[in-house]
């Protein structure tokens, strides 16, 4: 009786289903708990977008896994037919070895209505543990959380996440971009990005990261190649969000390597509240490229003068942060990149104790299959002829039925060859002649 009550008091974790969409649409911002410094209105917009795109996302989950990268997987916590919370996760690389937790949300009103005392910490921990167990492809989990979100930081630390790097998001205003655009960038080997350059970009990405961060992201050459799914996603994003993507890299002909790369997501709506997004990678030995690449991006953004530029830097890139401080860029948000590894237990075979083994079991392969039958062993005629001769008194001996030894026959007469008889008189005469 006690076991059934305990089982009924535990929320059930399962994938999101179509019947859950109506209940998710009824969630109100004042009932949502996603931690501090997270806007409930923004969370409600993301949930509404999830409900609207449930059909295409469900269809994408049925496609081959290589085409599912970037597609969120959503799991919910259900208690007595009501949803207590949800989690969204997605792979970070083509090998699907590293996954990222995008969002964990709980609903206070639902917990109060069903009489469950679990809060954000309890629901979030159950959702995380479910993902750790069910997503067998993931060897590493990663999360980026705002440093002011104390509840989320406590949740992830409680579930084994450790700090990896600190991320700072900088905002460059349109007024600061104008003087940068007037400069002529010294980039003679600036080339557009294609799939043929994946090896160069992979080497640049490897050189620009510390070993621990590189191990967590686990990027491969395929991560820098475009695919059909990526092209379709960029096309839909261009139509729906009015964005355009521009990317290029700097090639070093002497080393035959890429030393700088930028990816610019341009907001064509040109609204001040929606800045352009930039992803910048520079080789640690070529930090003088920062002003040149920023000037190049500023020239690309000249047709959109009212929007700023948002750029990220990590704490292991001090030269980038120093340059951004020089141009008086404004640090807006600071977040903490955290990760943890997961080792899935493999079911092993039952161990066999050597003490329980018997000698007959160990030497069973050496025992005869049946009872041996004795038989006659003889040599062929040609072989006997090789060993027999006129000067030999004894030929080869062989086993005759296991009874006695016999001498071989003389091939010329077919009679046994006997040694010459020696009597005592001949022996005496031989002795006298010697004297």
Residue pairs with C-beta under 8 A, 6 or more apart in sequence:
9 116
11 77
11 78
11 79
11 84
11 116
11 118
11 123
11 126
12 77
12 78
12 79
13 75
13 76
13 77
13 78
13 126
13 127
13 130
14 75
14 76
14 78
15 73
15 74
15 75
15 76
16 54
16 74
16 75
16 76
16 86
18 54
18 58
20 76
20 83
21 51
21 54
23 82
23 83
24 47
24 50
24 51
24 83
24 86
25 47
25 48
25 51
27 44
27 47
27 107
28 44
28 109
29 40
29 41
29 43
29 44
30 40
31 107
31 108
31 109
31 110
32 40
32 43
32 44
32 105
32 106
32 107
32 108
33 105
33 106
33 107
33 108
33 119
33 120
33 151
34 40
34 43
34 103
34 104
34 105
34 106
34 120
34 152
35 104
35 120
35 145
35 149
35 150
35 151
35 152
35 155
36 146
36 148
36 149
36 150
36 151
36 152
37 146
37 148
37 149
38 146
38 149
38 152
43 103
43 105
46 103
47 105
50 57
50 72
50 74
50 88
57 71
57 72
60 67
60 68
60 71
61 68
61 71
61 73
65 96
66 94
66 227
67 227
67 228
67 229
68 91
69 90
69 91
69 93
69 94
69 96
69 229
70 90
70 91
70 229
70 233
71 90
72 88
72 89
72 90
72 102
73 88
73 89
73 90
73 135
74 86
74 87
74 88
75 86
75 87
75 89
75 127
75 130
75 131
76 83
76 85
76 86
76 87
77 83
77 84
77 85
77 86
77 106
77 123
77 126
77 127
78 84
79 110
79 111
79 114
79 116
79 118
80 114
80 116
82 110
82 113
82 114
83 107
83 110
84 106
84 107
84 110
84 111
84 114
84 116
84 118
84 123
85 104
85 105
85 106
85 107
85 120
85 123
85 124
85 127
86 103
86 104
86 105
86 127
87 101
87 103
87 104
87 105
87 124
87 127
87 128
87 131
88 101
88 102
88 103
89 99
89 100
89 101
89 102
89 131
89 135
90 99
90 100
90 102
91 98
91 99
91 100
91 137
91 138
92 98
92 99
92 100
92 142
92 217
93 217
93 218
93 219
93 220
93 223
94 220
94 222
94 223
95 218
95 220
95 222
96 137
96 138
97 137
97 138
97 139
97 140
97 218
98 138
98 139
98 140
98 141
98 142
98 216
98 217
98 218
99 131
99 135
99 137
99 138
99 140
99 141
99 142
100 141
100 142
100 143
100 144
101 128
101 131
101 141
101 142
101 143
104 120
104 123
104 124
104 127
104 128
104 152
104 155
106 118
106 119
106 120
106 123
106 124
108 119
111 117
111 118
111 119
111 123
118 126
120 151
120 155
121 151
121 154
121 155
121 158
124 155
125 155
125 158
125 159
128 155
128 159
129 159
131 138
131 141
132 138
132 141
132 342
136 344
138 342
139 218
139 341
139 342
139 343
140 215
140 216
140 218
140 339
140 340
140 341
140 342
141 161
141 339
141 340
141 341
141 342
142 164
142 216
142 217
142 337
142 338
142 339
143 156
143 161
143 337
143 338
143 339
144 167
144 335
144 336
144 337
144 338
145 152
145 153
145 156
145 335
145 336
145 338
146 152
146 333
146 334
146 335
146 336
147 153
147 166
147 334
147 335
147 336
153 336
156 338
157 338
159 340
160 340
161 338
161 339
161 340
162 338
162 339
162 340
163 336
163 337
163 338
164 212
164 213
164 216
164 337
164 338
164 339
165 213
165 314
165 315
165 316
165 336
165 337
166 314
166 315
166 334
166 335
166 336
166 337
167 312
167 313
167 314
167 315
167 334
167 335
167 336
167 337
168 312
168 313
168 314
168 315
168 321
168 331
168 333
168 334
169 310
169 311
169 312
169 331
169 332
169 333
169 334
169 335
170 310
170 311
170 312
170 313
170 324
170 329
170 330
170 331
170 332
171 275
171 308
171 309
171 310
171 329
171 330
171 331
171 332
172 294
172 308
172 309
172 310
172 311
172 324
172 327
172 329
172 330
173 308
173 330
174 305
174 306
174 307
174 308
176 308
176 327
176 328
176 329
177 298
177 301
177 308
177 309
178 298
178 305
180 291
180 294
180 295
180 298
180 327
181 295
181 298
181 299
181 301
181 302
183 291
183 295
183 298
184 295
185 292
185 293
185 295
185 296
185 299
186 292
187 250
187 292
187 293
187 296
189 250
189 251
189 252
189 253
190 248
190 249
190 250
190 251
190 296
191 197
191 248
191 249
191 250
191 251
192 247
192 248
193 201
193 247
193 248
193 249
193 261
195 225
195 226
197 224
197 249
197 258
198 221
198 222
198 224
198 225
199 221
200 249
200 251
200 257
200 258
201 224
201 249
201 258
201 261
202 219
202 220
202 221
202 223
202 224
203 257
203 258
204 249
204 257
204 258
204 259
204 260
204 261
204 281
204 283
205 219
205 224
205 281
206 214
206 219
207 283
207 284
208 281
208 282
208 283
208 284
209 217
209 316
210 316
213 314
213 316
216 339
234 245
237 243
238 244
241 267
242 267
242 268
242 269
243 265
243 266
243 267
243 268
244 265
244 266
244 268
245 263
245 264
245 265
245 266
246 263
246 264
246 266
246 300
247 261
247 262
247 263
247 264
248 261
248 262
248 296
249 258
249 260
249 261
249 262
250 258
250 259
250 260
250 261
250 286
250 289
250 293
251 257
251 258
251 259
252 258
252 259
252 286
257 283
258 283
259 282
259 283
259 285
259 286
259 289
260 281
260 282
260 283
260 286
260 289
260 292
260 293
261 280
261 281
261 282
262 278
262 279
262 280
262 281
262 293
262 296
262 297
263 278
263 279
264 276
264 277
264 278
264 279
264 297
264 300
264 301
265 276
265 277
265 278
266 276
266 300
266 301
266 304
267 274
267 275
267 276
267 277
267 304
267 307
268 304
270 304
270 305
270 306
270 307
271 306
271 307
272 306
272 307
272 308
274 307
275 307
275 308
275 309
275 310
276 301
276 304
276 307
276 308
276 309
276 310
277 310
278 297
278 309
278 310
278 311
279 312
280 290
280 293
280 311
280 320
282 289
282 290
282 293
282 319
282 320
283 289
287 319
287 320
290 319
290 320
290 323
291 323
294 323
294 327
297 309
298 309
301 307
301 309
310 332
311 324
311 329
313 320
313 321
313 324
314 337
324 331
374 402
376 400
376 401
377 398
377 399
378 398
379 396
379 398
384 395
384 396
384 408
384 409
384 411
385 411
387 395
387 396
387 408
388 395
388 396
388 408
388 409
388 410
388 411
392 417
393 417
393 418
393 419
394 407
394 417
395 407
395 408
395 409
395 417
396 408
397 405
397 406
397 407
397 408
398 405
398 406
398 408
399 405
400 406
407 416
407 417
409 415
409 416
410 416
410 417
